[in-house]
Amino acid sequence: MTIADSPLLLGIFLAAFGGLLSFLSPCVLPLVPGYLGFLTGSVVSGDSKPPRRQLLAHSLSFVAGFAVVFTIAGIALGQFILQLQNGLDYVRWFGGIAVIVLGVHTMGLLRIPFLNRQAKISAEDKLPRGRLTSSFFLGVFFAAGWSPCVGVILSGIFAVAATQGAKAGVLFFAYAVGLGIPFILTAFAIGSITPLLRRMNKHLGVVSAVSGAFLIVVGVLLLTDSFTRLATYAPVFEPSFLN
């Protein structure tokens, strides 16, 4: 297997879907109204909320913050992987096994205590509320101190990105888009979507199960080198500008 063998479009889809699952995870979804409240410096609820334009501006700034960090991390990973071209199979095997284990953990079938630890970087008490720059840097700190749910899924994206070399940054940007778009849409419709968020909070166990299954599928694809076989179909569904 070589880096060029892996279809980028499939990786982009998996990364974006992983970002969506991260947004719906028990570590992120219940906190979204609180994040929006901090970003705008006000209380966000169905009866009391800041102007929609203000919510959108701050949510865009917040998403830009973590998108920059994730994308830079992906570019750095890609440059590192390029130096390991001859050992890429070992990276794929190790990544596949690790992602399958993470998937089993996420489904609750296996508990690995250290995966539940949060690398927390608290910046809320240091950043002035209501400023766009604060929203941007809060996004940066969110990416740097991601929660266990986000970290586990992101580890799966790391494993997929390891097959893409210099294009790894594209996958991490796709992950940020998958995580960021639902956040922005929630800010846009916060008044009407709040009841839906409450209902979804009751089904977070289903999200964990789907996330675990997603990771296991990604791990199996890596372990069996199915990405390489799927590359034979790449000219059919992968635009030339992604190559």
ChimeraX attribute file (.defattr): number of C-alpha atoms within 10 A of each C-alpha:
attribute: neighborCount
match mode: 1-to-1
recipient: residues
	/A:1	16
	/A:2	14
	/A:3	20
	/A:4	14
	/A:5	16
	/A:6	24
	/A:7	24
	/A:8	25
	/A:9	18
	/A:10	18
	/A:11	24
	/A:12	22
	/A:13	15
	/A:14	22
	/A:15	29
	/A:16	24
	/A:17	19
	/A:18	25
	/A:19	27
	/A:20	21
	/A:21	25
	/A:22	29
	/A:23	24
	/A:24	25
	/A:25	24
	/A:26	22
	/A:27	16
	/A:28	19
	/A:29	20
	/A:30	17
	/A:31	12
	/A:32	20
	/A:33	19
	/A:34	14
	/A:35	19
	/A:36	27
	/A:37	19
	/A:38	22
	/A:39	30
	/A:40	24
	/A:41	14
	/A:42	15
	/A:43	16
	/A:44	22
	/A:45	17
	/A:46	12
	/A:47	7
	/A:48	10
	/A:49	17
	/A:50	16
	/A:51	10
	/A:52	13
	/A:53	11
	/A:54	17
	/A:55	24
	/A:56	20
	/A:57	18
	/A:58	24
	/A:59	28
	/A:60	20
	/A:61	23
	/A:62	28
	/A:63	25
	/A:64	20
	/A:65	23
	/A:66	26
	/A:67	24
	/A:68	18
	/A:69	19
	/A:70	24
	/A:71	20
	/A:72	17
	/A:73	16
	/A:74	26
	/A:75	21
	/A:76	15
	/A:77	20
	/A:78	22
	/A:79	16
	/A:80	14
	/A:81	22
	/A:82	17
	/A:83	11
	/A:84	14
	/A:85	15
	/A:86	13
	/A:87	13
	/A:88	19
	/A:89	18
	/A:90	12
	/A:91	18
	/A:92	22
	/A:93	18
	/A:94	15
	/A:95	25
	/A:96	26
	/A:97	17
	/A:98	18
	/A:99	31
	/A:100	23
	/A:101	19
	/A:102	26
	/A:103	28
	/A:104	19
	/A:105	21
	/A:106	29
	/A:107	20
	/A:108	14
	/A:109	12
	/A:110	12
	/A:111	14
	/A:112	14
	/A:113	8
	/A:114	8
	/A:115	15
	/A:116	15
	/A:117	12
	/A:118	14
	/A:119	13
	/A:120	14
	/A:121	13
	/A:122	12
	/A:123	14
	/A:124	16
	/A:125	7
	/A:126	8
	/A:127	16
	/A:128	15
	/A:129	17
	/A:130	17
	/A:131	16
	/A:132	19
	/A:133	17
	/A:134	23
	/A:135	29
	/A:136	23
	/A:137	20
	/A:138	25
	/A:139	24
	/A:140	22
	/A:141	20
	/A:142	21
	/A:143	22
	/A:144	15
	/A:145	16
	/A:146	20
	/A:147	21
	/A:148	22
	/A:149	23
	/A:150	23
	/A:151	19
	/A:152	23
	/A:153	25
	/A:154	22
	/A:155	16
	/A:156	26
	/A:157	28
	/A:158	21
	/A:159	23
	/A:160	29
	/A:161	28
	/A:162	26
	/A:163	31
	/A:164	25
	/A:165	25
	/A:166	19
	/A:167	21
	/A:168	30
	/A:169	22
	/A:170	24
	/A:171	29
	/A:172	30
	/A:173	25
	/A:174	25
	/A:175	29
	/A:176	27
	/A:177	21
	/A:178	23
	/A:179	26
	/A:180	24
	/A:181	18
	/A:182	16
	/A:183	25
	/A:184	21
	/A:185	13
	/A:186	21
	/A:187	25
	/A:188	19
	/A:189	13
	/A:190	24
	/A:191	16
	/A:192	12
	/A:193	14
	/A:194	18
	/A:195	13
	/A:196	10
	/A:197	17
	/A:198	12
	/A:199	10
	/A:200	17
	/A:201	16
	/A:202	10
	/A:203	13
	/A:204	17
	/A:205	16
	/A:206	13
	/A:207	20
	/A:208	22
	/A:209	18
	/A:210	16
	/A:211	27
	/A:212	26
	/A:213	18
	/A:214	21
	/A:215	31
	/A:216	24
	/A:217	16
	/A:218	24
	/A:219	27
	/A:220	18
	/A:221	18
	/A:222	25
	/A:223	22
	/A:224	13
	/A:225	17
	/A:226	13
	/A:227	22
	/A:228	20
	/A:229	15
	/A:230	14
	/A:231	18
	/A:232	12
	/A:233	11
	/A:234	19
	/A:235	11
	/A:236	9
	/A:237	10
	/A:238	15
	/A:239	11
	/A:240	9
	/A:241	5
	/A:242	10
	/A:243	12
